[in-house]
Amino acid sequence: MNRRAFLTSTVTAGAAGLAAALPGHAAQPAAPGQREYYELRRYQLRRGAKQKLFDDYVSQAAIPAMNRAGVKPIGVFNVMLGPDSPSVYVLIRYESLEQFATASDRMRSDEEYRRLAAPYTDLPATDPGYIRVESSLMVAFEGMPKLEVPSGVAEKKPRIFELRIYESHSKKANKKKIEMFNIGEIAIFRRTGLTPVFFGETLIGTRLPNLTYLLVFDDLAARDKAWSTFVADPEWKTLSTTPGYTDPEIVSNISNVLLRPTSYSQI
């Protein structure tokens, strides 16, 4: 849909003239069945030997087994700047809900997985491999229906990631923020150097309703430069001040964590 037509039909009459200031076209909606699903897990670990045991389990047993089950890519990230260190974030891409529902059973039926995972999965209750794991399930935005693996992953190019979660006071407000991304904000991100990996609407998880997205940068300097370019962008300023799309109306809290990929991360 043409962004001008969309904004003209959705914003208030006083803001209708704004559409002319937003050039280009909105992202085309994805056809049914084309949007991916993402599971984001956060493992809170204990400092010490269990950190290496966890790394060995994920890199040598879990990821290969999930890949054999058709689940890939899988991103694994350590917290670079954020709360609850040490924590490890694991991002898993699924092609469908059916794949999500069956992946764990398929992995556990894998004989090679059971053998390699035993040092971790057979730990006693008095000496667990992690303190707690949290998980959320998301569906990709229509404006970015598929995860985009950053360039240079195969060559292990240095990179950092920013994980951002936008909470809203109601599902209606949450949907409005998602709409804002779909009709223009994702395109502005790309143009100003904020390179996305995925955008997801959280279906199951904590702090609902919310949306989550992941950005990738070469380094901290590139991150700072891209965000500065974004906040100064005239199109962003126009969109973000449109009645119905302002932060006070649709966003109640924003949290972000800076992450560094592990050596075996596939994202």
C-alpha positions as CSV (number, residue, x, y, z in Angstrom):
1,M,0.0,0.0,0.0
2,N,1.2,3.5,-0.8
3,R,2.3,5.2,2.5
4,R,0.5,8.4,1.6
5,A,-2.8,6.6,1.1
6,F,-2.3,4.6,4.3
7,L,-1.5,7.6,6.5
8,T,-4.3,9.7,5.0
9,S,-6.8,7.0,6.0
10,T,-5.4,6.4,9.5
11,V,-4.2,9.6,11.1
12,T,-6.4,12.4,12.3
13,A,-7.7,15.0,9.9
14,G,-5.3,17.6,11.3
15,A,-2.3,15.4,10.4
16,A,-3.5,14.3,7.0
17,G,-1.2,16.7,5.2
18,L,1.7,14.9,6.9
19,A,1.6,12.0,4.3
20,A,3.1,14.2,1.6
21,A,6.2,14.6,3.7
22,L,6.8,10.8,3.9
23,P,8.1,9.8,0.5
24,G,8.3,6.3,-0.8
25,H,6.2,3.2,-0.2
26,A,5.3,1.3,2.9
27,A,6.6,-2.3,3.2
28,Q,4.4,-4.8,1.4
29,P,2.4,-7.1,3.7
30,A,3.7,-10.7,3.7
31,A,1.5,-13.4,2.2
32,P,-0.1,-15.8,4.7
33,G,2.4,-18.4,5.8
34,Q,5.5,-16.4,4.9
35,R,6.1,-14.8,8.3
36,E,8.6,-16.6,10.5
37,Y,8.4,-17.3,14.3
38,Y,11.2,-16.6,16.7
39,E,12.0,-18.0,20.2
40,L,14.2,-15.9,22.4
41,R,15.6,-17.6,25.4
42,R,17.6,-16.0,28.2
43,Y,19.7,-18.3,30.3
44,Q,20.9,-16.9,33.6
45,L,24.1,-18.7,34.5
46,R,26.4,-19.0,37.5
47,R,30.0,-17.7,37.3
48,G,32.5,-20.5,37.1
49,A,32.9,-23.8,35.4
50,K,29.2,-24.1,34.4
51,Q,29.7,-21.3,31.9
52,K,32.0,-23.4,29.8
53,L,29.8,-26.5,30.3
54,F,26.9,-24.5,28.9
55,D,28.9,-23.3,25.9
56,D,30.0,-26.8,25.2
57,Y,26.5,-28.1,25.4
58,V,25.0,-25.5,23.1
59,S,27.8,-25.5,20.5
60,Q,28.5,-29.2,20.4
61,A,25.1,-30.8,21.1
62,A,22.1,-28.5,21.0
63,I,22.8,-26.4,17.8
64,P,23.9,-29.3,15.6
65,A,20.9,-31.3,16.7
66,M,18.5,-28.5,16.0
67,N,20.2,-27.9,12.7
68,R,19.7,-31.5,11.8
69,A,16.0,-31.1,12.7
70,G,15.8,-28.2,10.1
71,V,15.9,-25.4,12.7
72,K,18.4,-22.7,11.7
73,P,20.0,-20.3,12.0
74,I,20.5,-20.1,15.7
75,G,22.1,-17.0,17.4
76,V,23.9,-17.2,20.7
77,F,25.0,-14.0,22.4
78,N,26.7,-13.0,25.7
79,V,25.7,-9.9,27.5
80,M,28.0,-7.0,26.7
81,L,26.1,-4.3,28.6
82,G,23.0,-5.1,30.5
83,P,21.6,-6.7,33.7
84,D,22.0,-10.2,35.2
85,S,25.5,-11.1,34.1
86,P,26.4,-13.8,33.2
87,S,23.4,-14.3,30.9
88,V,23.3,-15.9,27.5
89,Y,20.6,-15.1,24.9
90,V,19.6,-17.7,22.4
91,L,17.6,-16.7,19.3
92,I,16.0,-19.6,17.4
93,R,14.2,-19.1,14.0
94,Y,11.3,-21.4,13.1
95,E,9.6,-21.6,9.7
96,S,6.2,-22.4,11.3
97,L,4.4,-23.0,14.6
98,E,4.5,-26.7,13.8
99,Q,8.2,-26.7,13.6
100,F,8.4,-24.8,16.9
101,A,6.1,-27.3,18.5
102,T,8.0,-30.4,17.4
103,A,11.6,-29.2,17.4
104,S,12.4,-30.1,21.1
105,D,11.0,-33.7,20.7
106,R,12.9,-34.2,17.5
107,M,16.1,-33.0,19.1
108,R,15.7,-35.3,22.1
109,S,15.1,-38.3,19.9
110,D,18.5,-37.6,18.2
111,E,20.9,-40.3,19.5
112,E,23.9,-38.1,18.8
113,Y,22.4,-35.2,20.7
114,R,21.7,-37.4,23.7
115,R,25.2,-38.7,23.8
116,L,26.9,-35.3,23.5
117,A,24.4,-33.5,25.8
118,A,24.7,-36.0,28.7
119,P,27.4,-34.1,30.7
120,Y,24.9,-31.2,30.8
121,T,21.5,-32.7,30.8
122,D,22.3,-35.3,33.4
123,L,23.5,-32.9,36.1
124,P,21.8,-33.4,39.5
125,A,19.2,-31.0,40.9
126,T,21.7,-29.9,43.5
127,D,24.2,-28.7,40.8
128,P,22.1,-27.4,37.8
129,G,23.7,-26.0,34.6
130,Y,21.8,-22.7,34.9
131,I,19.9,-20.7,37.5
132,R,16.8,-20.0,35.3
133,V,15.7,-19.8,31.7
134,E,13.1,-17.5,30.3
135,S,11.6,-17.8,26.9
136,S,9.3,-15.8,24.6
137,L,7.7,-16.7,21.3
138,M,7.3,-14.1,18.6
139,V,5.9,-13.8,15.1
140,A,7.7,-11.7,12.5
141,F,6.4,-8.3,11.4
142,E,4.7,-8.1,8.0
143,G,7.2,-5.4,7.1
144,M,10.1,-7.8,7.8
145,P,8.7,-11.3,7.5
146,K,12.0,-13.1,7.6
147,L,15.2,-12.9,9.7
148,E,18.2,-11.4,8.0
149,V,21.6,-13.0,8.9
150,P,24.2,-10.2,9.0
151,S,26.9,-10.3,6.4
152,G,30.3,-11.6,7.5
153,V,28.9,-14.2,9.9
154,A,30.6,-17.1,8.1
155,E,33.9,-15.2,8.2
156,K,33.3,-14.5,11.9
157,K,33.5,-10.7,11.3
158,P,33.4,-8.7,14.5
159,R,29.9,-7.4,15.3
160,I,27.8,-6.3,18.2
161,F,24.0,-6.5,18.6
162,E,21.4,-4.3,20.3
163,L,18.3,-6.1,21.6
164,R,15.4,-3.7,22.2
165,I,12.0,-4.4,23.8
166,Y,9.1,-1.9,23.5
167,E,6.3,-2.4,26.0
168,S,2.8,-0.8,25.6
169,H,0.0,-0.1,28.0
170,S,-2.5,-2.1,25.8
171,K,-2.6,-4.4,22.9
172,K,-4.2,-1.7,20.8
173,A,-1.2,0.5,21.5
174,N,1.2,-2.3,20.8
175,K,-0.5,-3.0,17.4
176,K,-0.2,0.7,16.6
177,K,3.5,0.7,17.3
178,I,3.9,-2.4,15.1
179,E,1.9,-0.6,12.4
180,M,4.3,2.4,12.7
181,F,7.3,0.2,12.0
182,N,5.6,-1.5,9.1
183,I,4.5,1.7,7.3
184,G,7.7,3.6,7.6
185,E,10.0,3.1,10.6
186,I,11.7,-0.1,9.3
187,A,12.6,1.7,6.1
188,I,14.0,4.7,8.0
189,F,16.0,2.3,10.1
190,R,17.6,0.8,7.0
191,R,18.3,4.1,5.4
192,T,20.0,5.6,8.4
193,G,22.3,2.7,9.1
194,L,20.2,0.8,11.8
195,T,20.5,-2.6,10.3
196,P,17.8,-5.0,11.6
197,V,18.1,-8.8,12.1
198,F,14.5,-9.3,13.0
199,F,11.3,-7.6,14.3
200,G,8.9,-9.7,16.3
201,E,5.5,-9.3,18.0
202,T,5.6,-11.2,21.2
203,L,2.8,-13.8,21.4
204,I,3.9,-15.5,24.6
205,G,6.3,-14.2,27.2
206,T,6.8,-11.7,30.0
207,R,5.9,-8.0,30.1
208,L,3.1,-8.2,27.6
209,P,2.2,-6.6,25.4
210,N,5.5,-5.9,23.7
211,L,7.5,-6.1,20.6
212,T,11.2,-7.0,20.2
213,Y,13.8,-6.4,17.6
214,L,17.5,-6.9,17.1
215,L,20.0,-4.6,15.4
216,V,23.5,-5.3,14.3
217,F,26.5,-3.0,14.1
218,D,30.2,-3.3,13.3
219,D,31.1,-1.7,16.7
220,L,30.0,0.9,19.3
221,A,31.1,3.8,17.2
222,A,28.9,2.6,14.3
223,R,26.0,2.2,16.7
224,D,26.3,5.7,18.0
225,K,26.6,7.2,14.5
226,A,23.6,5.3,13.2
227,W,21.3,6.3,16.2
228,S,22.4,9.9,15.8
229,T,21.5,9.9,12.1
230,F,18.2,8.3,12.8
231,V,17.0,10.7,15.5
232,A,17.9,13.7,13.3
233,D,16.2,12.3,10.2
234,P,13.4,14.6,9.0
235,E,11.1,11.7,7.9
236,W,11.5,10.1,11.4
237,K,10.7,13.4,13.1
238,T,7.6,13.8,11.0
239,L,6.4,10.2,11.6
240,S,7.2,10.2,15.3
241,T,5.2,13.4,15.9
242,T,2.1,12.2,14.0
243,P,-0.9,12.0,16.4
244,G,-1.5,8.3,17.1
245,Y,2.2,7.4,16.7
246,T,3.9,9.4,19.4
247,D,5.7,7.5,22.2
248,P,3.5,8.8,25.0
249,E,0.4,7.3,23.2
250,I,1.8,3.9,22.4
251,V,5.0,3.0,24.2
252,S,5.2,2.7,28.0
253,N,8.7,1.4,28.5
254,I,11.8,0.7,26.4
255,S,14.6,-1.6,27.5
256,N,17.8,-2.5,25.6
257,V,20.8,-4.8,26.0
258,L,24.0,-4.8,24.1
259,L,25.1,-8.3,23.1
260,R,28.2,-9.9,21.6
261,P,27.9,-13.1,19.6
262,T,29.7,-16.3,20.7
263,S,32.3,-17.8,18.4
264,Y,29.8,-20.4,17.3
265,S,26.7,-18.2,16.8
266,Q,25.0,-18.6,13.4
267,I,23.7,-15.0,13.5
